[in-house]
């Protein structure tokens, strides 16, 4: 009888659910008992035949919950029952996730069977570690790309933005970093990616070797805004798990701009006023919450090195999202269309790129080499038009003469093949050898 009494005690006295009272565009209105729902609560709306449409509460209006759906709205009808999901959205990552491709719900989409689960829940929307408890950035991290290793050196636990317009080589650069970076685990979030390019990135750019130590999270551009946003949260949650296991994690997201666009779509649908270029205030509130989750762990644990791409619209590097992200991250790399059009890849403009941990992580000799190379490149770029037109007279300025002599070698140094890997120490030695001709 005691056992039966315990079972009876676990049975809830009542069930809480809501009903659909209206659908407008992407928004679903749900009536429910007061206090039963909060912003971020999950609901499942039951349609014909028991099929469920998963939703999230984005706000409240006129005593109704304003919800947005993860799934298509077909089958949602007036008066349909909306069941409350009491669980906090979370994932249960494990080392068995390496080599797998998953969706925004943490479900496998690679056709390789079920995904193993760990024992600890990691909330999708976790708070960043407290600033006073975080460690400092670690030693230099070899990214395997010469231009970045020498001119925008990255340390373990740093966060770097890759800013570029469409079609300038962001995805190829991301694949080079995923294969060549000296890390334990790579967590790659493809947010709002073209569906056609997902398999190309996994099979051709990333390859079997890169995939073996990676977890790939995919939410394509045709999926709902909530899914695209959740995929970004899941990317950081998975990276946090591996960081807590003491691993050095490379977390890459392509792109933060599409995360911001998804949040803008959610904000506008829930009644937020548009602000800068149509982006709602919640966009600029969510960006630091997402990006600050990357970085060193607490108490000397592992670290998350974050590389986040930013899709600049119309080659405008001062548009609102790019400007906001640049102020949050620890450095930025600029890819330029003009360099790509000349056929030099990766199309990194090293003069406009910056790592905020430099020069503190370099030796005095390494800093001197980088400064000299920057001066030579800057001198050439200042006179580039006159040089190309043949208007510059040799001997007019010894600094320009030296820049003209060294520029072909420096330009070749910055170029790197898609399958070519570069070494961090060898990069500085190679650059010093080029500059030695200036003596």
N, C-alpha and C positions, 0 to 999 in steps of 0.2 A: 504493500500500500504506500509505503514511503516513496518508493521509486515512481509509482504512478502519480503521486502528489507532486513530485518534482517536475514530471513531464507536463502536468496540467498547469503548473505555475509558469512554465515557459511560453504557454500559448497566450498571444496578445489579446487583451480584452476587446480591442476594436481595431479596425483597419483604416488608415488614412489614405484617401485618394482624391483626385480632382476630376473635373470634367472640362472638355474643350468647349469654350464659349465663342470662339471666333478665330478666323485665319485671315491674315492680311499680308500678302506678299510672302516673305520669308518668316513672318512672325506668327506665333500661335498664342492665343490667349487661353489661360487655364484658370478656372475658378476652383478654389480649394479652401479648407478651413484656415482661419487667420493664425499665423504663426507656424504653419506646417512647413512652409517653404522659405528658403533664403536664396540670395544671389549665388549661383553656382550649383544649386541643387539639381539632381538628375531625375528625369521622369521618363517613363515609357508609356506612350499612347497606344492603346490597343485598337487595332483596326479590324476589318472583316477577316474572319478565319483565325483570329488570334495573333496575326502578325503585329509586331511592335515597331513603333517609330521612336527612336531615342532622342531626347531633348535635354536642353539645359536652360535653367532660368537665368535670363540676362537682366531682368529688372521687374518693376511692378508699375502698373498704371490703372487708375480707376478701380482699385481693389482687386485687380486681376494680375496673375503672374504672366509676364511677357517671356515667352520661350522661343528658342531657336533650335532647329532640328539638325541632328547629325545625318539623318537618312532622308531620302526623298519623301515629299509630303503626300504622295499618292495614297489614298485610302484613309486619310485623316478626315473625320466627319464631325459635324456638330453633335455635342453630347457624348463623344467618345470618352471612355474612361482613361485617366492618366494616373498610373501607379508610381508612387514615390520610391526611388532607390535610396535606401538608407546609408549605403556604403560611400565613403570618401573616395573619389577617383584616384586610383593608385595602380602601380604595376609591381610585379614580383620578379625582378630580374635575377639572372643566374649566369655563370660562366658559359653555360650551354647556349647562350644567345649569340656567341661569337660565330660568325659565318652565316647568320640568318638575316632575312629581309622581312620586316614586319610593318603593319599598318599603324594608324594613329591610336588604335585600341590595344596595341601590343599583341595582335594576332598574326600568326605567320601567313605570308602571302607568296612564299617561294616554292610551295608544293613539296616540302621536305618533311611533312608530318608535324605533329604537335610540338609546341615550344615548352621546354622545361621551365619550371617555376622555382624561385628561391623561397626562403622562409620569411624574409622581411619585406614589408610593404614600403614602397617609395611613392609618396604622394606626387601627382603630376604637377601640382602648383605649390612646390615647397618654397620656403623662404631662403634667401642666400645665407651662408654662414655669417655669424656676427663679425663685424669688421675687426674688433679688438681681439678675437680669438683665432683669426686666420693667420697662417704662416705667410712669410714673404715669398716672392717668386724665387724659383730655384736656379740652378745653373743653366747655361745656354743649351738650347734644344736644336739639334741638327734637323732641319726641315728637308734636306736633300735638294734644295733649289738654290743655286749660287747667288742669284740676285737678292734673295731674301736673307740668306745666311750672312752675307757681307754688309748689305746696305740697310737691312731692317731686321737685325738679329733678334730672335725671339727666345725668351726664357721659359722654363717649365712653370706653368700656371699663369702665363700672360694671356691677354685677350687681344686679338688682332682683327681688324676689319679689312676685307678685300673689296674695294669700290670699283665698279665697272659698269658700263652700259651693256646692253645685250649684244651677243656675238663677238665679244672681244677675247674670249678664252678663259672665262671663270671656271667652267666645269673641267676643262683639261688641267688647269692649275690645281684645282681641288683634287683631281685624281693623282697627280704627281705627289702632292703632299700626303695623301692617304697611303700611297705605296712606300714613300721614301722617308717619312718622318720617323725619327728614333723614339718611338713610344711603345707602350705595351698593348694598348687597345685604342681603336679608332671608332668613335660613334658618329655616324654620318646621318644628318637629317636632310632629306630632299623635300622641301616645303614648297608646294605649289609648282612642282616641276612638270614639264611636259610629259605626258604619258609615254610618248614615243621614245624619249631619251632615257627613261629609267633603266631598261634592259641594256641599252648601249653603255651607260655609265657603269653598271655592275659588271658586265661581261667583258667589255673592251677597255674602258678607262681604268676601272678598279682592278679587274683581273682576279684570278683565283687566289693569288698570293696576298693581294690586298684585302680581299673579302674574308680570308681565313682569320684575320685578327680584327675584323670589323663587325659592327652591328649597323644595319642600314634601315632607317625609318622613312617610310614613303607616304606622302599625301599629295596626290597629283592636283593639277589646277582645276579639274572638273569636279572635285569633291567639295563638300560644303565648307563654308568658312570655319565653322567650329572644328571640323576635322583637321584643317590646315593649321589652325592655332594649337590644337591639342597635340599634333605631331611635333611641334616645336617644344612644347612642355615635356613630352615623353622623351625627346632627344636628351634634354638636360637631366631628366630623372634617371635615365639609363647611365649617363655619364657619371652621375653622383654615386651610383652603386659601385661602379668599378673604381672610382676614386676612393671610396670608403674601404675597399679591399687592399688599398695601398698601391694601386696601379697608377702609372703615368698615362693619362687619358688625353687623346687628341679628339676634341669635339668640334666637328665641322657642320655648319648649317648653310644651306643654299636654298632660299636666301631669307635674311631678316626682313627685307622689303616686302616679301609676300606674306610673312607673318603679320607685318604692320597693315597690309591691305586687308587681310582676313579680319583683324581686329577693327579696322575702319568699317568694314561691311557689317560686323556684329554691332558696333556702336550706333551706326546710322539706323539699322533695323530696330534697335531698342529705343530710339528716340533721342540719342545724343545730338547736340548741335555740331555741325562741321566747323572746324577751325582752320588751320593752315593747310591750303590746297585740298580741302575736303577731309583731311584726317581729323578724327575726333580727339578730344582731350584724353580719353582712355588709352589711345595708342601710345602717347608719350609717357603715360603712367606705367604701362605694361613693359615697355622696352627695357628700362633699367632692372625691373624685377626679373626679367628673363636673362639678360646678359650678365647680371651680377652673380648669377648662380655658378658661372664658370670661374675658375681661379684656384688658388691653393686651398687645400683642405685645412681642417682644424687639428692642431696638435701634431704637426709633422707627418700627417698621413699623405696619401697621394695627392695629385693635383690634376685639374682639368685645364688644359691649354685650349683656348677657344679660338677658332678661325671662322669668322662669320662674313658671308658675302653680302654686299649691299648693291642692289640693282638701281643705278642712278638713272632717272628718267631724262631722256633727251641730252645725255652727257652733261647734265647739270649736277655737279658735285656739291652744290650748296642747297639742294632741295631739302625739305623738312626732315625726312627720315634719315638721309645721309648725314645731315648736320647734327641731328640728335645722337645718332649712333657714334659718330666720330668723337663726341664729347664724353661718351660713356666708356669707350674701349681704351686700351693701353697702347694704341698705335693704329696706323692705317697704311694700306698698300693701294696704290692707284694704278689701274690698268687703263691704258689710253688707246683709243681707236687708231690714232695716227701712227703709233708704233706698230700696231698689228697690221695696218695697211702696208707698212714697209716690209713686212714679212719676218719681223723679229718676235719670237715667242719664247717665254711668256712676255706679254707686252707691258712690262712693269716700268712705270716712270719713277726711277729711283730718286729723282730730285724732289718729287712731290710726296714720296713715301716716308714714313717716320715710325720708328719704334721708340716708345717712351722709356724703355729700360736701357737704351743706349745713351751715353757711352759707359754707364756704370758697370755693365757686365763684361766689357772688353778690356784688354790690356792697353797701356799707353801706346805701344807700337801699332796695335790693330786700329785704334782710333785715329792715329796719324795717317795710316794708309787710307782709311775710308774718307777722311776729310780732304786729303789731297785728290783722291779720285772724284769726289763731289765737285771740287773747285774746277777740275779740268772739264768735267761734263757740263758744268754750268757755263764755263767760258765758251765752250763750243756751241751750246744751245743759244746763248745770247747773240752769236754771230752767224747762226745757221743759215738764215735767209741770204745774207750777203755772200757766204761761202758757196752756197748752191748756185747763186746767180753769177759767180765769178767776179763779184765786185770787190772782194777783199784782196789786197795786195800783200803778198808774202813778205815778211820782214817788218811790217808795220807795228806789230805787237808780239814780243817773244812768247807771251803766255798763250795767245791765240795760235801762234805757229806750233807750239808744243801740243795744244789741244787737237789741232788738225792732224798732227802726226800720230797721236795716241788714240784718237777716237775709234778708228776701225777695230783695234784690238780690244778696247773697252766694250764696244758694241757686241763683238763676238763673245766676250766674256759673259755678258748679260743674257745672251741667247742660250737656250738649252732645249734639247730634244725631249719629246714626250716620254720616252723610255730611258732617258739618261738620268743617272743619279749623281749628285755632287756631294763632296765631303766638306764639312764645316771648316776644318783646319786647312785643307788644301785650297779652299776658296781664298782665304787671306794670303796664302803664299803665292797663288797664281796672280792675284791683284797686285801684290808687291812687286812681282817680277815684271809685270807690264809697266808699272810706274818707274821701275829702275831705268828704263830707257830714257826717262826725262832728265836724268842726271847729266 
